[in-house]
């Protein structure tokens, strides 16, 4: 699952108002919408703003390092 999918899932599961989120984050409604649908990647500053407003730990929506590497090590 990608970061935008994790964020969207958290918002939906916890009943977070998108209106409140974009206002408190200082991110436009359009930008937030395209980020949450995966049409636009979010930058670190936007991610941090969302994380702070949602009051979650820094790595809450990030992909674990091992998944990113997707190592196919042959033994």
C-alpha positions as CSV (number, residue, x, y, z in Angstrom):
1,X,0.0,0.0,0.0
2,X,1.3,3.4,-0.9
3,X,1.5,6.4,1.4
4,X,-1.5,8.2,-0.1
5,X,-3.5,5.0,0.3
6,X,-2.5,4.7,3.9
7,X,-3.4,8.4,4.6
8,X,-6.7,8.1,2.8
9,X,-7.5,4.9,4.7
10,X,-6.7,6.6,8.0
11,X,-8.9,9.6,7.1
12,X,-11.8,7.3,6.1
13,X,-11.4,5.0,9.1
14,X,-11.2,7.8,11.6
15,X,-13.9,10.0,10.1
16,X,-11.5,12.9,9.6
17,X,-13.0,15.9,7.8
18,X,-11.2,16.7,4.5
19,X,-12.3,20.3,4.9
20,X,-10.7,20.5,8.3
21,X,-7.6,18.7,7.1
22,X,-6.9,21.0,4.2
23,X,-7.5,24.1,6.2
24,X,-5.3,23.1,9.1
25,X,-2.6,21.8,6.8
26,X,-2.5,24.9,4.6
27,X,-2.8,22.7,1.5
28,X,-5.4,23.6,-1.1
29,X,-8.5,21.4,-1.5
30,X,-7.4,20.5,-5.0
31,X,-3.9,19.6,-4.0
32,X,-5.1,17.5,-1.1
33,X,-7.6,15.7,-3.4
34,X,-5.0,14.8,-6.0
35,X,-2.6,13.7,-3.4
36,X,-5.1,11.3,-1.8
37,X,-6.1,9.8,-5.1
38,X,-2.5,9.2,-6.1
39,X,-2.6,11.6,-9.0
40,X,0.0,13.8,-7.4
41,X,2.9,12.8,-5.1
42,X,3.1,14.7,-1.8
43,X,6.3,16.4,-0.8
44,X,7.9,16.0,2.6
45,X,6.5,19.3,3.9
46,X,3.0,18.4,2.9
47,X,3.3,14.9,4.4
48,X,4.6,16.5,7.6
49,X,1.7,19.0,7.8
50,X,-0.8,16.1,7.3
51,X,1.0,14.0,9.9
52,X,1.0,16.9,12.5
53,X,-2.7,17.7,12.0
54,X,-3.7,14.1,12.3
55,X,-1.4,13.8,15.4
56,X,0.2,10.5,14.3
57,X,3.8,9.3,14.6
58,X,6.3,10.2,11.9
59,X,6.4,6.9,10.2
60,X,2.7,6.1,10.4
61,X,2.1,6.2,6.6
62,X,5.5,5.3,5.3
63,X,6.5,2.1,3.5
64,X,8.8,-0.1,5.5
65,X,12.4,-0.1,4.2
66,X,12.3,-3.8,3.4
67,X,9.3,-3.4,1.1
68,X,11.0,-0.5,-0.7
69,X,14.1,-2.5,-1.4
70,X,12.1,-5.5,-2.7
71,X,15.3,-7.6,-2.4
72,X,15.4,-10.8,-4.4
73,X,18.5,-12.3,-2.8
74,X,19.4,-15.7,-4.2
75,X,21.1,-18.0,-1.7
